[in-house]
């Protein structure tokens, strides 16, 4: 491999709903959701609003008074008597009344129901007004006629028939009349409850200052996040309250106005998709989905879940059996979560640009020796070129001291550990190093990748916390020193510092070899993501041997090199 050829890898929806009930047309518009970190409140699911909707639909609901009474469902009442002057009962049969009753309560909105009542009323003046001269009585008020639509014709009904058909009392009718009178019977005045013009407006300068302060916080790369995620991570050593205190102190120093914590918190959580980075163990998606499922859904997931647990147990048994073998190199490797530097409890360091330092650990499970390959982002990233270089250097070091087979364990990260580039690296290694006969890579089951290498990272993180008590960590050299002193008993961790010139171009190597895996020797399609174990042998330079399950007895073979370019 030519070192000089290396390049570090870079790794307002609107809707219209029309209700043709006495000529009412409504338009509803919903605003787009924001993409902030904080879960957006869903007012439609608030208990008070649910009860309000039930009330407006005429259904059974619980009142919000102190007694918490259950209000009965609306039911159409009996019509007026046969002696009614307008003979309403003869004009509308029971089915007509049910349609009117259902249509009114299906509106489900108090504004639209009031509009319906308004459209169903008409003011009529009395035929006779007798005003006594010098009398104290006021003139006779106007009357109101009530109408229903029947076969596209307005049919007048009495007030009792109108109320009983809709199951309402005089109160909504009085409310409609009051709102009509305020605007001279032209338009129905809207509901003003909870509405006022006294809202406090935040100064744009304060708002922009908060956004500028939050934007100035350096972002760090999460080892656990997807490459294309929209979420950003910041150092988890401080809370939102701590950041707000720094913001206030900065504003006071500059003698500029500042916002309170509530405003700061709202902007931070709703207008930014930011999380505090905290290293944590991965959860198993399959196990969590099964444990949270119920009923039929759980039965559908059962077979996949049981197969998943079987693979987990078999993989751990396989690893234990490998530990008992001799005359082989048995190791597990993993990339530690990024270490942003400088790091410390001093608030000013929190807002300084960070240099990410990476540590790739290969742990010998038979000799309990760890080799840590350390570099910073100015020399390389965390792609297959960097990790492949570490593996190749480790194999080169081991081949000088040992002879036999190599077995690696790792997680299933497709971009780093499970790809054709790593396969090409193994093919190159078995032919480049004469003491290595075979290389076998066994992938731990997703969600259950806990391994011996985790203890190395745990001790390093513990040593970092101790160091921070005495002062900040400024440079990669200080981090290297922490790794060297992290293990208190036994052989210290071996640290290999890497720079730009040390990395190989593994992707170019894959192209030169011509690795291409599509079908096996039995003409079956091969999916790299389904492989649990893969093996390359010195005696079979063009083949890969693989298993898609730990329960599989024999390896399957696939030709991966069509032309020899080793």
Buried (B, 14 or more C-beta within 10 A) or exposed (E): BEEEEBEBBEBEEEEEEEBEBBEBEEEEEEEEEEEBBBEEEEEEEEEEEEBBBBBBBBBEBBEEEEEEEEBEEBEBBEBBEEEBEBEBBEBBEEEBBEBBBEBBBEBBBBBBBBBBBBBBBBEEEEEEEEEEEEEEEEEEEEEBBBBBBBEEEEBBBBBBBBBBBBBBEEEBBEBBBEBBEEEEEEEBBEEEEEEEEEEEEEEEEBBEBBBEBBEEBBBBBBBEEEEEEEEBBBBEBBEBEEBBBBBBEBBEEEEEEBBEBEBBBBBBBBBBBBBBBEBEEEEBEBBEBBEEBEEEEBEEBEEEBEEBBBBBEBBBEBBEEBEEEEEBBBBBBBBBBBBBBBBBEEBEBBBBEBBBBBBBBBBBBBEEBBBBBBBBBEBBBBBBBBBBBBBBBBBEBBBEEBBBBBBBBBBBBEBBBBBBBBBBBBBBBBBBBEBBBBBBBBBBBBBBBEBBBBBBBEBBBEBBEEBBEEEBBBEBEBBBBBBBBBBEEEEBBBBBBBEEEBBBBBBBBBEBBBBEBEEBEEEEEBEEEEBBBBBBBBEBBBBBBBBBBBEEEEBBBBBBBEEEEE
